[in-house]
Amino acid sequence: MTSTKSAELIKHAANAFLAAKISSINAVANICEAVGAHIAQVGEGIGCDTRIGSRFLQPGIGYGGSCFPKDLKAFRTVAKEFGFELGLLDEVIRINEEQIERFARKVRNALWNLKGKRIAALGLAFKTGTDDIRESPAIALIQRLLKEGSDIRAYDPAAREGAAEVLPTVRFFGDAYAVARGADASSYSPTGQNWPTWIQSGCAASHGRGWFLLPQHRQGIRRSAGRCPAH
């Protein structure tokens, strides 16, 4: 049994550790991209260290949900009230918030001008296998692209209903092939469905007409090419 104060700190500290791990691998991924290393290989190597483990070492556009953002800020506030400056948490939060802008910049650089460009977004929830879009970085990215005039089309069968309420101008599709068809760029969230299989099969490439954008340093940004064996 633990005291109430200990229980509260356990929750805050645990989520802070996990968020720090996510921001750390995203920071490493940014360096990998700069030097030409492959983050999947680097992440796998890091995960072989049993002191670290392989979970939460998949790079993306940041963490979200109802717990991490709230708990990190609460933990930081509590620490300040008692005279502690948790600069580590400030950096974890900064890296997480920067990930969305970094990816938006990738889209912008690939398409030059986002106004009127059709972008297919696959995956909207913040967590794999759920319909939870609370603090979802994918939603935040879409909102940013909408402000720049992009025509966003989305696919996520689990999160569609909730996402439609916060993204009223986005058109939702019933399957991944339809949403990618004719898109100037397609991007996917690693928290969505089985996108890697869809990507490797060439389905994304054959249905789009422009760039295929991966969320974080896996295969880079490339032109659509290839054929989809399923369609």
N, C-alpha and C positions, 0 to 999 in steps of 0.2 A: 504494500500500500504506500502511496505517496501523498504528500500534502497537496492542497489545492494550488498553492503557488508553484510547487515543483511540477505538477501536472501541466499547468499553463506554460511554464518554461520549456518543458519537454516538447510540447506541440510546436511552439514557436521555433525552438532551436532545431528540431528535426526538419521542419520545412525550410529553415534557413540553410541548413547543410545541403539539402537536396537542390534548392534553388541555386546555391553556389556551385554545385556540380554541373548544373545545366549551363549556367553562364560561363563557367570555366571551359567546357567543351566548345561552346560557341566562340569564345575568344581564341581558343586553339585553332578552330576551324578557319577563322579569319586569317590567322597567320599561315595556315596551310595553303589557303588560296593565294596568298601573296608570294610564297616561296615555291609554289608548284607541287606541294606534297598532297597526298590523298587522305582526307580526314577519316574515311572509313577504315583505312589501314592503320592510321595513327590511333583512332579510337579503339580498334580491336586490340592493338598492342598495349595500350594503357589498361584496358579492361582485363588483360591477362594477369595483372598484378592483383593478387587476392586482397590486398589491403584497400584497393580502390573498387574493384568489381566492374562488371560490364553494364550494369543498369544505369540509366540516365546519362549515357554517353553518346546519344544520337543527336547531332546538331540540328537546329531548326531556326525558326524565327522568334524563339523565346517561349518562356513558360507563361501559363495563364491560369484560369480557374478561380474558384472562390476562396482558396486557402493561401496559396503562395503569395500573391501580391498583398493581401490583407495582413497575413501573419508577419511578413517581413517588415512592413511598416509599423505594425504594432510592437514587434520586438525592438526595433530601432527606437521607438518612442519611449518604451519602458527603460531601455538602457540609458537614454539621455536624462530621464527623470532622476536616475540614480547616479548621474555623473560619468557615464561611460559613453564614449564615442565609437560606435561600431562602423568604422570606415569601410570595412569589408562588405557590409550590407549595402552601403551607398554604391559601391562599385558593382556589386551583383545586380542591383536595380538599374544602374546606368547602362550596363552591357545589355541587359534584357530589353530595355526601351530602345536602345540603339539598333537592335537587330531588325526591327520593322523598317526603320529608315534605310538601313543598309540594303534590304531586299527591294524596297521601293526604288532605290537608286539603280539597282540592277535592271529592273523592269524599264525604268526611264532611259537608261543608257542603251538598252537593246532596241527600244522602239523610238527613241529620239523625242517624240512628242506623244504624250499620253492622251491628249484630247481626241475623243472619237474612236480610240483604239479598242478593239474587242478583246477582252481578256477572260479566259476561262479559268475559274477557280475551283479546284477539286479538294474538298475537305474543309470544313468550317468549325467543327468542334475543337475544344482545346485539348481533349483527351481521346485517345483511341477507343473506339467501340462505344461511345456515348453520344448523347444529343446535347451535351452541356456546352453552351457557348459563352459562359460567363468569363469575362476578361480574355476571350480567345484572341490570340495574336493574329489569326487568320482574318477574323472580323475587323480588327483594327487596321490591318493592311488593306483590306477591301475598301474600308471607309476613306483611307488616305488616297487610294487610287481614284475613287469616285470624285473626290474633291478636285482632282486634276483633270476631270472630264472623261475618264475611261468608261467604256460600256462593259460592265461586269456581268458575266453569266456564271452561275454557280451550280455545283452538284455535291450534295451530301445527303443521302437518303435519311440518315438518322437525325441530323440537325436541321433539316430543311424548315420545319414548322417554326422553330424558335428563331432561326436566322432571318426568316422572311419578315418577322416583326421588327427587327432592328435594321434590316436592309430592304426597305420598301421599293427602292428603285432597281433592285437587282432581279434579273430574270432567272428562275430556277428550272433546271432540267431533270428529267427522269432517269437519264443514264449518262455515263461518262463520255461515251462516244458522241452523243448529240451536243453536249456542252462544249466539246473541243472543236466541233466541226466549224471551219471557217474562222477560227480565232487567230488574231494577230500574235497572241502569246497564250500559253497555257502554263499554269503553275499548280503545284499540288502541295498540300499540307501533309507532313508525315504522320499526323494524328488521324488521318482519314482511313479509307479502305485499303485494299491491297494494291496500292499504286505502283510499287516496284515491279510487280509482275506485268502490270498494264504498260509501264514504261518500256521495259525490256522487250516486250512483244512487238513494239513499234506502233502500237495503237494510237498513242498520243501524237506521235509524229505524223502519221498518215491522215489524221483528221484535222490537224491544224494547218495554217497556211504561213506561219511565221516562226516565232521563237518558242522554244520549250524551256521553261524556267524551273529549275529545281530549287527547293527552299533553302538549301544551305550546302554548298560546296561538295556535292556528291559526284555529279558528272558535269558541273558547270552550267553554262548557258549555251545552248546550241540551236542551230537552225533545224526546223522540222524536216525529217527525211525518213524514209522507210515505209513499210507496209504493215498493216494490221492483219494477222492471219485469221482473226475471228470475224472480221467484217469485210 
